[in-house]
Amino acid sequence: MNEWTKEQIEHMKTALHLARRGWGLVSPNPMVGAVVAKGRRVLATGWHTGLGQPHAETVALLEAGRKAKGADLYLNLEPCHHYGHTGPCTEAILQAGITRIFFGTPDPNTVASGGAQALTKAGIEVKCGLLAQECFELNLFFFKWVLTQRPFVILKTAASLDGKTATTTRESQWITSKAARNFGHHIRTGVDAIIVGRNTAKKDNPELSARPWGRRKMHRQPWRVVLDPDLKLPAHLKLFDPTLGGPTLVFCGPEASLAKTRKLTNMGHQVILAPRLDNNLLSIKWIIEELGRRSVQSVLLEPGATLAASAFLNEPIVDLAHFFLAPIFLGGVNAPGILGGTGLNHLNQAQPAKVLKVGRKGPDIHITVRPQNGFGDPSDIAALFQTTNLTPTPWLALN
Ligand SMILES: NC(=O)c1ccc[n+]([C@@H]2O[C@H](COP(=O)([O-])OP(=O)(O)OC[C@H]3O[C@@H](n4cnc5c(N)ncnc54)[C@H](OP(=O)(O)O)[C@@H]3O)[C@@H](O)[C@H]2O)c1
């Protein structure tokens, strides 16, 4: 049984819709939308537009003015209870005279949390867990980073129907349609970093920039990250051109040449020494953790077969994967598949995954998958509530 009313669900859907406008604008903050309502009537709305900007609830309360007295407030995230770039939202809520608050997910950030308890103590009726699953999924990057200090990792790859990511001569631009590539750019606009392996950087010479379509403007470009163990990549590649994208981070082996390192740092790039594994590749797990230490909350891997095998099988770090399959056949035993590496010997070693969605992007098939242990599982929502000692009402709303 679910005790939420139709109108409460509608208001939360509106808050989620508003929050999504913050995609690519708010990191390291979460995306938040707010609705001030009396019954069915929406009095005011707001959303968080970027770091240092007013929080969604303060925007909505300001717009509502005196009408907020006695009204309900809907938010996808628990209101903050601290002085940061802006004042505590709990104070603004109390001053406005709001009587009931509905929010989706708790705020696990220890600096800002405690809003629900503070408001309850002040006599406001507080209900959490409304559309909890949707609210959780909206801010997976933020939740994973706050709870684990590691970024949320998305992998995106394009292949032919027979699973080839390039031809035998390593040609791969373009296997899939513009619609699929536009989706890739949409992800780029929302993440903090994009990672490629050395061979992809050399063969495809990508800019690794986020290029949104329409009138949307990027307030900052994601980090461009390349794994180049021996610093062999030529300096004229587009990913080293500062005018084309965000700052460039190069991960190399611990024994990389000092002269080559200096050349890159003199060009304004950062070079980070990463440990090597037995197979001589760099540890992608360590690299992801290092990015987390640098406050990177989300990463997009655009891997060739070698990097995809590392991230899926050798050191599983992928939380969500997008596979695009174009209705073409490439064939060839030497043409790379989606995953390269040495592969597994036995079926019982296979890495399981959950198919979340199967759809289309133009003529291509789009399969969204969560590998086993990928963050975003329903158990992760339960853990989020437990961490913050908040109980969703009703608990069943999570299912
Ligand atoms: N269809 C698609 O979606 C798609 C996407 C990207 C690329 N591609 C195609 O894929 C081909 C390149 O793929 P690839 O498999 O040859 O190479 P790759 O995955 O792009 O790069 C692999 C290289 O990166 C370095 N590296 C360091 N640490 C690594 C780690 N942990 N895991 C993996 N690599 C690591 C190694 O360089 P060292 O050799 O110096 O040790 C390794 O050989 C190109 O033809 C490109 O066009 C297709």
The ligand as an SDF file (V2000), in Angstrom:
LIG
                    3D

 48 52  0  0  0  0  0  0  0  0999 V2000
   33.4270    1.7960  -31.0970 N   0  0  0  0  0  0  0  0  0  0  0  0
   33.7500    2.4430  -30.0060 C   0  0  0  0  0  0  0  0  0  0  0  0
   32.8840    2.7760  -29.1850 O   0  0  0  0  0  0  0  0  0  0  0  0
   35.1730    2.8010  -29.7500 C   0  0  0  0  0  0  0  0  0  0  0  0
   35.4920    3.6120  -28.6560 C   0  0  0  0  0  0  0  0  0  0  0  0
   36.8220    3.9080  -28.4240 C   0  0  0  0  0  0  0  0  0  0  0  0
   37.7900    3.3700  -29.2820 C   0  0  0  0  0  0  0  0  0  0  0  0
   37.4370    2.6130  -30.3290 N   0  0  0  0  0  0  0  0  0  0  0  0
   38.4750    2.0390  -31.2210 C   0  0  0  0  0  0  0  0  0  0  0  0
   39.2300    1.1500  -30.4380 O   0  0  0  0  0  0  0  0  0  0  0  0
   40.5570    1.1060  -30.9490 C   0  0  0  0  0  0  0  0  0  0  0  0
   41.5350    1.3120  -29.7850 C   0  0  0  0  0  0  0  0  0  0  0  0
   41.2640    0.3650  -28.7820 O   0  0  0  0  0  0  0  0  0  0  0  0
   42.4240   -0.4660  -28.1020 P   0  0  0  0  0  0  0  0  0  0  0  0
   41.7960   -1.5930  -27.3880 O   0  0  0  0  0  0  0  0  0  0  0  0
   43.4710   -0.7780  -29.1120 O   0  0  0  0  0  0  0  0  0  0  0  0
   43.0970    0.5490  -27.1110 O   0  0  0  0  0  0  0  0  0  0  0  0
   42.5830    1.5420  -25.9350 P   0  0  0  0  0  0  0  0  0  0  0  0
   41.7190    0.7980  -24.9970 O   0  0  0  0  0  0  0  0  0  0  0  0
   42.1130    2.8070  -26.5100 O   0  0  0  0  0  0  0  0  0  0  0  0
   43.9770    1.8710  -25.2390 O   0  0  0  0  0  0  0  0  0  0  0  0
   44.7120    0.8300  -24.6790 C   0  0  0  0  0  0  0  0  0  0  0  0
   46.0700    1.3210  -24.2400 C   0  0  0  0  0  0  0  0  0  0  0  0
   45.9250    2.2430  -23.1610 O   0  0  0  0  0  0  0  0  0  0  0  0
   46.9710    2.0500  -22.2250 C   0  0  0  0  0  0  0  0  0  0  0  0
   46.4510    1.6200  -20.9070 N   0  0  0  0  0  0  0  0  0  0  0  0
   47.0230    1.9050  -19.7250 C   0  0  0  0  0  0  0  0  0  0  0  0
   46.3570    1.3700  -18.7240 N   0  0  0  0  0  0  0  0  0  0  0  0
   45.3280    0.7130  -19.2330 C   0  0  0  0  0  0  0  0  0  0  0  0
   44.3180   -0.0570  -18.6510 C   0  0  0  0  0  0  0  0  0  0  0  0
   44.1830   -0.2290  -17.3460 N   0  0  0  0  0  0  0  0  0  0  0  0
   43.4550   -0.6510  -19.4690 N   0  0  0  0  0  0  0  0  0  0  0  0
   43.5430   -0.4690  -20.7850 C   0  0  0  0  0  0  0  0  0  0  0  0
   44.5060    0.2490  -21.3970 N   0  0  0  0  0  0  0  0  0  0  0  0
   45.3930    0.8570  -20.6220 C   0  0  0  0  0  0  0  0  0  0  0  0
   47.8690    0.9590  -22.7910 C   0  0  0  0  0  0  0  0  0  0  0  0
   48.8700    1.6310  -23.5270 O   0  0  0  0  0  0  0  0  0  0  0  0
   50.3240    0.9900  -23.8300 P   0  0  0  0  0  0  0  0  0  0  0  0
   50.1150    0.1920  -25.0630 O   0  0  0  0  0  0  0  0  0  0  0  0
   51.2090    2.1620  -23.9960 O   0  0  0  0  0  0  0  0  0  0  0  0
   50.6690    0.1310  -22.6370 O   0  0  0  0  0  0  0  0  0  0  0  0
   46.9140    0.2000  -23.6980 C   0  0  0  0  0  0  0  0  0  0  0  0
   47.5470   -0.5140  -24.7080 O   0  0  0  0  0  0  0  0  0  0  0  0
   40.6680    2.2000  -31.9920 C   0  0  0  0  0  0  0  0  0  0  0  0
   40.5670    1.6030  -33.2680 O   0  0  0  0  0  0  0  0  0  0  0  0
   39.4460    3.0450  -31.7440 C   0  0  0  0  0  0  0  0  0  0  0  0
   38.9990    3.6450  -32.9310 O   0  0  0  0  0  0  0  0  0  0  0  0
   36.1600    2.2920  -30.5750 C   0  0  0  0  0  0  0  0  0  0  0  0
  1  2  1  0
  2  3  2  0
  2  4  1  0
  4  5  1  0
  4 48  2  0
  5  6  2  0
  6  7  1  0
  7  8  2  0
  8  9  1  0
  8 48  1  0
  9 10  1  0
  9 46  1  0
 10 11  1  0
 11 12  1  0
 11 44  1  0
 12 13  1  0
 13 14  1  0
 14 15  2  0
 14 16  1  0
 14 17  1  0
 17 18  1  0
 18 19  2  0
 18 20  1  0
 18 21  1  0
 21 22  1  0
 22 23  1  0
 23 24  1  0
 23 42  1  0
 24 25  1  0
 25 26  1  0
 25 36  1  0
 26 27  1  0
 26 35  1  0
 27 28  2  0
 28 29  1  0
 29 30  1  0
 29 35  2  0
 30 31  1  0
 30 32  2  0
 32 33  1  0
 33 34  2  0
 34 35  1  0
 36 37  1  0
 36 42  1  0
 37 38  1  0
 38 39  2  0
 38 40  1  0
 38 41  1  0
 42 43  1  0
 44 45  1  0
 44 46  1  0
 46 47  1  0
M  CHG  2   8   1  16  -1
M  END
$$$$
